[in-house]
Amino acid sequence: MVALAGWASAARGEVPPLEDLFELRARDPDQVQAPPPALLTPDCLASRDIGIHGWAALGIGGNSLGSPFNGPVVLDDRNGQLMLQQLYLTGLRPLGAEAGWGGRVDLLYGTDWWTAVSRGLDAFPFDRVDAIGVPRWQSSRYYGLAMPQAYVELGHEEASVLIGHFYTPLGYEVVPAIGNFFLTRNYTFEYGTPTTHTGVLGSWNPDAGISINAGIMNGWDNFSDGMPRAVNPGHPGAGSNLGFVGEALLESDDGGRQLGIALTSGNEYTPVADASGAVSGVSVGNLTMYTVYAVVEIDDRLTCAVENSCAWQFNAVGDYQNAGQLPGLAQWYGLTGYAYLTLTETLSAGMRAEWFRDNNGTRVFYPIRNALTGGAPAAGGFAGNFWALTWGLNWFPRANWMVRPELRYDWYSPDAYGSPALPFGRISTGADGQPTGDAYGQLYGGCDLVVRF
């Protein structure tokens, strides 16, 4: 299924079940990890196949420009500030070989919380704040609580139905800190894909190495928020946010090759501003997106991965349109390559190279925390190309301890017709009176410690 218990990377030849790959899929698969010690699971729960585990991620990072925010880097976004990024708890009852029930509840506290919120649950409905995704379970500007998953499952390991709130199957990188090789995430994760869905998802595992998931949901990062009154009521289904989400996962017999394909489609809405900048309504249009990733183990030490994504959102009322493009269409797409090299039993090196295009300046904001949580100022309208190179290490000084130092260089190449705003450096007021950074790129360095329990 989309996400189940934390999976300890098996030795070569011991292929883990496909449904468990989600939580650790963007890691070096050749780096063997100990299973969670399950210190929080009492015997009375363990005897009922219920487990409680979690992790804590504590990190710090900074940029070369001296800006308070690390450009459009979403996680670990504050310059030189030690951040408790994730204090994560999971309660799980997995499905077994016989028909029965299972379920999972996740709680995320820390500075990453706002990346996993959903409207109507841990974020305000649109009609309360005239903005999409403003968190409401926060203890301060930078810390808060989210519930990214809460669902029940009926069935067994080969076929089941999930009902509730769950992580999206789209993309390669994931929210859980333990599931990614790098401290920071790529632009596709940060700006291109949803985080969660709420709905019904069926899962079918017809054979070893094959998993198919498909279902209906009520939109991107939405728990119970209805569709507001649209300024374009003639659009088909303008009052409905019912959508489709599906995924197919394939894995070779030896676990050395994996392929994931995911698709979502449904109506989404975009706030429409009047001449004063105030929100005057929403425009509704179809948003369709696919993601594809492939992982190949070259040999016992080297693994490579690649991810491609593309999205189309209609009636998105973007300010920047390409010649021949449908009016109001917003498009974004990207390509990311990864290489992981296992150096020793406790040390791996990795590199990530990414290109992400915000075709119409509708996706990337700086700083995104200000844009989504109501802080000021925030700059947007970056129609153009984002590039990033990331180098990192994963060191396991003890079982269930992981240290991730990272060096990253980002730069932005704007389109000729685009906004004069820049996405890096210190925020100021530009010549057009709008917020802007003052640099085209930055060098970032950071490190965190992840402890599983």
C-alpha positions as CSV (number, residue, x, y, z in Angstrom):
1,M,0.0,0.0,0.0
2,V,1.0,3.6,-0.1
3,A,2.9,3.6,3.2
4,L,3.2,0.9,5.9
5,A,5.7,0.1,8.6
6,G,9.3,1.3,8.5
7,W,11.3,-1.2,6.4
8,A,14.8,-2.3,7.2
9,S,16.7,-2.5,3.9
10,A,17.3,-6.2,3.3
11,A,20.5,-7.9,2.3
12,R,20.8,-8.6,-1.4
13,G,18.4,-11.4,-2.3
14,E,15.9,-10.7,0.5
15,V,13.4,-8.5,-1.4
16,P,11.2,-6.4,0.9
17,P,7.5,-6.2,0.1
18,L,6.6,-3.5,-2.4
19,E,4.2,-1.7,-0.1
20,D,7.0,-1.0,2.4
21,L,9.2,0.7,-0.2
22,F,7.5,4.1,0.1
23,E,8.9,5.1,3.5
24,L,12.5,4.4,2.5
25,R,12.4,4.5,-1.3
26,A,14.6,7.6,-1.9
27,R,17.6,6.1,-0.1
28,D,20.7,4.1,-1.0
29,P,19.2,0.6,-1.2
30,D,22.6,-1.0,-0.7
31,Q,23.0,0.6,2.8
32,V,21.7,-2.0,5.2
33,Q,19.8,-0.5,8.2
34,A,18.8,-2.0,11.4
35,P,15.0,-2.3,12.0
36,P,13.4,0.2,14.4
37,P,14.0,-0.8,18.0
38,A,10.3,-0.3,18.7
39,L,11.0,1.1,22.2
40,L,7.5,2.5,22.4
41,T,5.6,-0.7,21.7
42,P,4.4,-2.4,24.9
43,D,3.8,-6.2,24.9
44,C,0.1,-5.8,25.0
45,L,0.1,-4.0,21.6
46,A,2.8,-6.2,20.1
47,S,0.7,-9.3,20.8
48,R,-2.1,-7.7,18.7
49,D,0.3,-6.9,15.8
50,I,0.3,-3.2,16.6
51,G,3.6,-1.3,16.5
52,I,4.6,2.2,17.5
53,H,7.9,3.6,16.2
54,G,9.3,7.0,15.1
55,W,12.3,9.2,14.7
56,A,13.7,12.6,15.5
57,A,15.6,14.8,12.9
58,L,17.6,17.7,14.1
59,G,19.6,19.8,11.6
60,I,21.1,23.2,10.6
61,G,22.0,24.8,7.3
62,G,23.0,28.1,5.8
63,N,23.5,29.9,2.5
64,S,26.4,31.9,1.0
65,L,24.4,35.1,0.7
66,G,23.6,35.8,4.3
67,S,19.9,35.9,3.7
68,P,17.7,34.9,6.7
69,F,16.0,32.3,4.5
70,N,17.8,29.7,2.3
71,G,16.2,30.7,-1.0
72,P,13.5,28.5,-2.3
73,V,14.8,25.5,-0.3
74,V,11.7,24.4,1.6
75,L,12.9,22.1,4.4
76,D,15.8,23.5,6.6
77,D,14.9,26.9,5.2
78,R,16.2,29.1,8.0
79,N,19.8,30.3,7.7
80,G,22.1,29.3,10.6
81,Q,19.2,28.2,12.8
82,L,19.2,24.8,14.5
83,M,15.8,23.2,13.7
84,L,14.0,20.2,15.1
85,Q,12.7,19.3,11.7
86,Q,10.8,16.2,12.5
87,L,9.6,14.5,15.7
88,Y,7.6,11.7,14.1
89,L,5.4,9.0,15.6
90,T,3.7,6.2,13.8
91,G,1.1,3.7,15.1
92,L,0.5,0.8,12.7
93,R,-1.4,-2.4,12.4
94,P,-0.3,-4.0,9.1
95,L,-2.5,-6.4,7.1
96,G,-1.5,-10.1,7.1
97,A,-1.8,-13.0,4.8
98,E,-5.4,-13.7,6.0
99,A,-8.3,-11.3,5.5
100,G,-8.6,-8.8,8.3
101,W,-8.2,-5.1,9.1
102,G,-5.3,-2.8,9.6
103,G,-4.5,0.9,9.9
104,R,-2.0,3.6,10.5
105,V,-1.8,7.1,12.2
106,D,1.1,9.4,11.7
107,L,1.9,12.5,13.7
108,L,4.6,15.0,12.6
109,Y,5.8,17.8,14.9
110,G,8.6,20.2,14.0
111,T,9.6,22.8,11.4
112,D,8.6,20.5,8.6
113,W,5.0,20.2,9.8
114,W,3.5,22.7,7.4
115,T,4.7,20.8,4.3
116,A,2.3,17.9,5.2
117,V,-0.9,19.7,6.2
118,S,-4.3,19.4,4.5
119,R,-7.2,21.8,4.3
120,G,-10.0,21.1,6.8
121,L,-7.7,19.0,9.1
122,D,-4.4,20.6,10.1
123,A,-4.8,23.5,7.7
124,F,-7.6,26.1,7.5
125,P,-10.3,25.8,4.9
126,F,-9.9,28.2,2.0
127,D,-12.9,30.3,3.0
128,R,-11.4,31.0,6.4
129,V,-8.2,32.6,5.2
130,D,-8.5,33.2,1.4
131,A,-5.4,31.2,0.9
132,I,-4.5,27.6,0.2
133,G,-2.8,25.5,2.8
134,V,-2.4,27.8,5.8
135,P,-1.6,25.6,8.8
136,R,-3.6,25.9,12.1
137,W,-2.0,23.4,14.6
138,Q,1.1,25.5,15.1
139,S,2.9,26.3,18.4
140,S,4.9,29.1,16.9
141,R,5.7,30.6,13.5
142,Y,8.2,27.8,12.8
143,Y,6.9,24.8,14.8
144,G,3.6,23.0,14.6
145,L,1.8,19.6,14.4
146,A,0.4,17.8,11.3
147,M,-1.4,14.5,10.9
148,P,-0.2,13.4,7.4
149,Q,-1.8,9.9,7.6
150,A,-4.8,8.4,9.3
151,Y,-6.5,5.5,7.6
152,V,-7.9,2.0,8.0
153,E,-7.4,-0.9,5.6
154,L,-9.6,-3.9,4.9
155,G,-8.4,-7.0,3.1
156,H,-5.1,-8.9,3.1
157,E,-1.6,-8.6,1.6
158,E,-2.7,-9.4,-1.9
159,A,-5.8,-7.2,-2.2
160,S,-7.1,-4.5,0.1
161,V,-9.0,-1.2,0.3
162,L,-7.6,1.8,2.2
163,I,-10.1,4.4,3.5
164,G,-8.9,7.7,5.0
165,H,-6.0,10.1,4.8
166,F,-2.7,9.0,3.2
167,Y,0.5,10.2,1.5
168,T,0.4,10.7,-2.2
169,P,2.0,8.0,-4.4
170,L,3.4,10.7,-6.7
171,G,7.1,11.3,-6.9
172,Y,10.3,9.7,-5.7
173,E,11.3,11.7,-2.6
174,V,9.1,11.6,0.5
175,V,8.1,13.5,3.6
176,P,9.6,11.1,6.2
177,A,13.2,12.1,7.0
178,I,14.3,8.5,7.1
179,G,13.1,8.0,3.6
180,N,15.5,10.3,1.8
181,F,19.2,10.2,1.2
182,F,19.5,14.0,1.2
183,L,18.7,16.5,3.9
184,T,17.0,18.9,1.5
185,R,14.4,17.8,-1.1
186,N,14.3,18.4,-4.8
187,Y,12.1,21.1,-6.5
188,T,9.7,18.4,-7.8
189,F,8.9,17.4,-4.2
190,E,8.9,20.9,-2.8
191,Y,6.8,22.7,-5.5
192,G,5.6,20.2,-8.1
193,T,3.6,17.4,-6.3
194,P,0.9,17.1,-3.6
195,T,1.8,15.7,-0.2
196,T,-1.5,14.0,0.9
197,H,-4.9,12.9,-0.4
198,T,-8.1,11.8,1.4
199,G,-10.3,9.2,-0.1
200,V,-10.5,5.5,-1.0
201,L,-7.6,3.6,-2.5
202,G,-7.6,0.0,-3.6
203,S,-4.5,-2.1,-3.8
204,W,-3.8,-5.3,-5.8
205,N,-0.6,-7.3,-5.7
206,P,-1.2,-10.0,-8.2
207,D,2.4,-11.4,-8.2
208,A,5.7,-10.9,-6.5
209,G,7.2,-7.6,-7.7
210,I,3.9,-6.1,-9.0
211,S,1.7,-3.7,-7.1
212,I,-1.2,-1.6,-8.5
213,N,-3.0,1.1,-6.5
214,A,-5.9,3.2,-7.7
215,G,-8.8,5.1,-6.2
216,I,-10.7,8.4,-5.8
217,M,-9.8,11.3,-3.6
218,N,-10.9,14.9,-3.0
219,G,-7.9,16.8,-4.4
220,W,-4.4,17.9,-3.5
221,D,-3.6,18.3,0.2
222,N,-7.3,18.5,1.1
223,F,-9.1,16.7,3.9
224,S,-12.6,18.1,4.0
225,D,-12.5,21.5,2.3
226,G,-15.3,21.9,-0.3
227,M,-14.9,23.7,-3.6
228,P,-15.5,27.5,-3.2
229,R,-17.7,29.4,-5.6
230,A,-15.8,29.8,-8.8
231,V,-15.5,32.8,-11.1
232,N,-15.8,30.4,-14.0
233,P,-18.9,28.4,-13.0
234,G,-19.3,27.1,-16.6
235,H,-16.2,24.9,-16.2
236,P,-17.2,21.2,-16.1
237,G,-17.6,20.0,-12.6
238,A,-16.7,23.5,-11.2
239,G,-18.4,22.6,-7.9
240,S,-16.6,19.2,-7.4
241,N,-13.1,18.4,-6.3
242,L,-13.5,14.6,-6.9
243,G,-10.3,13.2,-8.5
244,F,-8.4,10.1,-9.4
245,V,-5.1,8.9,-8.1
246,G,-3.3,5.7,-9.2
247,E,0.1,4.1,-9.1
248,A,1.9,1.0,-10.5
249,L,5.1,-0.4,-8.9
250,L,7.3,-3.0,-10.5
251,E,10.3,-4.6,-9.0
252,S,12.7,-7.3,-10.3
253,D,13.1,-10.6,-8.6
254,D,16.4,-9.7,-7.1
255,G,15.2,-6.2,-5.9
256,G,17.9,-4.5,-8.1
257,R,15.5,-2.7,-10.4
258,Q,12.4,-0.7,-9.5
259,L,9.9,1.3,-11.6
260,G,7.2,3.5,-10.2
261,I,4.5,5.3,-12.3
262,A,1.8,7.5,-10.7
263,L,-1.0,9.7,-12.1
264,T,-3.5,12.1,-10.6
265,S,-6.3,14.1,-12.3
266,G,-9.1,16.2,-11.0
267,N,-10.4,19.8,-10.5
268,E,-8.3,22.2,-8.4
269,Y,-8.8,25.9,-7.7
270,T,-6.5,28.9,-7.9
271,P,-7.1,32.2,-6.0
272,V,-7.9,35.2,-8.2
273,A,-6.7,38.6,-7.1
274,D,-8.3,41.9,-8.0
275,A,-6.4,45.1,-8.9
276,S,-5.6,45.8,-5.3
277,G,-4.1,42.4,-4.8
278,A,-7.0,41.1,-2.6
279,V,-8.4,37.7,-3.3
280,S,-11.7,38.2,-5.1
281,G,-12.5,34.5,-5.8
282,V,-11.2,31.3,-7.3
283,S,-10.8,29.9,-10.8
284,V,-11.5,26.2,-11.2
285,G,-9.7,24.0,-13.7
286,N,-8.5,20.4,-14.2
287,L,-5.0,19.6,-12.8
288,T,-3.4,16.5,-14.2
289,M,0.1,15.2,-13.3
290,Y,2.2,12.2,-13.8
291,T,5.5,11.1,-12.2
292,V,7.8,8.3,-13.2
293,Y,10.9,7.1,-11.4
294,A,13.3,4.2,-12.0
295,V,16.0,2.8,-9.7
296,V,18.8,0.5,-11.0
297,E,21.5,-1.1,-8.9
298,I,24.6,-1.0,-11.2
299,D,26.6,-3.3,-8.9
300,D,27.0,-4.2,-5.2
301,R,28.1,-0.6,-4.4
302,L,26.6,1.8,-7.1
303,T,22.9,2.6,-7.5
304,C,21.4,5.1,-9.9
305,A,17.9,6.6,-10.1
306,V,16.0,9.0,-12.3
307,E,12.7,10.8,-11.8
308,N,10.6,12.7,-14.4
309,S,7.4,14.6,-13.8
310,C,5.0,16.9,-15.7
311,A,1.8,18.7,-14.7
312,W,-0.9,20.8,-16.4
313,Q,-3.3,23.0,-14.6
314,F,-6.0,24.7,-16.6
315,N,-7.6,28.1,-15.7
316,A,-4.7,28.8,-13.4
317,V,-4.8,32.5,-14.5
318,G,-1.0,32.8,-14.6
319,D,0.6,36.1,-15.6
320,Y,3.2,34.6,-17.9
321,Q,2.0,32.7,-21.0
322,N,4.1,31.0,-23.7
323,A,3.3,31.7,-27.4
324,G,0.7,29.3,-28.6
325,Q,-0.2,28.2,-25.0
326,L,-3.8,27.9,-24.0
327,P,-4.9,31.0,-22.0
328,G,-4.7,30.5,-18.3
329,L,-2.8,27.2,-18.5
330,A,0.0,26.6,-16.0
331,Q,2.6,23.9,-16.6
332,W,5.6,22.6,-14.6
333,Y,7.9,19.7,-15.2
334,G,11.3,18.4,-14.2
335,L,14.0,15.8,-14.4
336,T,16.2,14.6,-11.5
337,G,19.1,12.1,-11.5
338,Y,20.6,10.4,-8.5
339,A,23.7,8.3,-7.9
340,Y,24.5,6.5,-4.6
341,L,27.8,4.9,-3.8
342,T,28.2,2.6,-0.8
343,L,31.7,3.2,0.6
344,T,31.6,1.1,3.7
345,E,29.0,-0.7,5.8
346,T,28.4,2.6,7.6
347,L,29.1,5.3,5.0
348,S,27.5,6.2,1.6
349,A,28.1,9.1,-0.8
350,G,25.4,10.5,-3.1
351,M,24.9,13.1,-5.8
352,R,21.7,14.6,-7.1
353,A,21.3,16.8,-10.3
354,E,18.0,18.5,-11.0
355,W,16.3,20.6,-13.6
356,F,12.8,22.0,-12.8
357,R,10.8,24.3,-15.0
358,D,8.1,26.6,-13.6
359,N,6.8,27.4,-17.0
360,N,4.3,30.1,-16.0
361,G,5.7,31.3,-12.7
362,T,2.9,29.7,-10.6
363,R,4.7,27.2,-8.4
364,V,7.9,28.5,-6.8
365,F,7.8,31.1,-4.1
366,Y,10.5,32.6,-1.9
367,P,10.4,32.1,1.0
368,I,7.6,29.5,0.7
369,R,7.1,29.5,4.5
370,N,6.0,33.2,4.3
371,A,3.8,32.6,1.3
372,L,1.8,29.7,2.8
373,T,1.7,30.7,6.5
374,G,0.7,34.3,5.9
375,G,4.1,35.8,6.8
376,A,5.5,38.7,4.8
377,P,7.2,39.4,2.5
378,A,7.1,36.6,-0.2
379,A,8.2,36.8,-3.8
380,G,6.8,34.7,-6.7
381,G,6.3,34.8,-10.5
382,F,9.6,33.0,-11.3
383,A,8.8,31.9,-14.8
384,G,11.9,30.0,-15.9
385,N,14.3,27.2,-15.1
386,F,15.7,26.1,-11.7
387,W,18.9,24.0,-11.6
388,A,20.4,22.3,-8.5
389,L,23.4,20.1,-7.8
390,T,23.6,18.4,-4.4
391,W,26.4,16.3,-2.9
392,G,25.9,14.4,0.4
393,L,27.0,11.7,2.7
394,N,25.1,9.2,4.9
395,W,27.0,8.1,7.9
396,F,25.6,5.5,10.4
397,P,27.8,5.9,13.6
398,R,25.4,3.6,15.5
399,A,22.5,1.4,14.5
400,N,19.4,3.6,13.9
401,W,21.5,6.8,13.9
402,M,22.1,8.6,10.6
403,V,24.2,11.8,10.0
404,R,23.6,13.6,6.6
405,P,26.0,16.4,5.7
406,E,25.2,18.1,2.4
407,L,26.5,20.7,0.0
408,R,24.1,22.2,-2.6
409,Y,24.3,24.8,-5.4
410,D,21.2,26.3,-6.9
411,W,20.7,28.8,-9.7
412,Y,17.8,30.2,-11.7
413,S,17.6,31.2,-15.4
414,P,14.5,33.4,-16.0
415,D,12.6,33.6,-19.2
416,A,12.9,36.8,-21.2
417,Y,9.3,37.6,-20.7
418,G,9.3,36.8,-17.0
419,S,9.0,38.7,-13.7
420,P,12.0,40.8,-12.7
421,A,11.8,39.0,-9.3
422,L,14.7,36.8,-8.2
423,P,14.4,33.8,-5.9
424,F,17.6,34.0,-3.9
425,G,19.3,36.5,-1.5
426,R,17.7,39.1,0.7
427,I,14.1,40.1,0.1
428,S,13.5,43.7,-0.8
429,T,11.0,45.8,-2.8
430,G,11.7,45.7,-6.5
431,A,11.3,48.5,-9.1
432,D,7.7,47.3,-9.8
433,G,6.9,47.5,-6.1
434,Q,6.8,43.8,-5.6
435,P,9.0,41.7,-3.2
436,T,12.1,40.2,-4.8
437,G,15.4,38.6,-3.9
438,D,18.7,40.0,-5.1
439,A,20.5,37.0,-6.5
440,Y,20.2,34.3,-9.3
441,G,21.8,31.5,-7.2
442,Q,23.3,30.4,-3.9
443,L,25.6,27.9,-2.3
444,Y,24.0,26.0,0.6
445,G,25.5,23.7,3.2
446,G,23.8,21.8,6.0
447,C,23.8,18.7,8.2
448,D,21.3,16.8,10.3
449,L,21.1,13.9,12.7
450,V,18.2,11.4,12.4
451,V,17.6,9.0,15.3
452,R,15.1,6.1,14.9
453,F,13.3,4.7,17.9
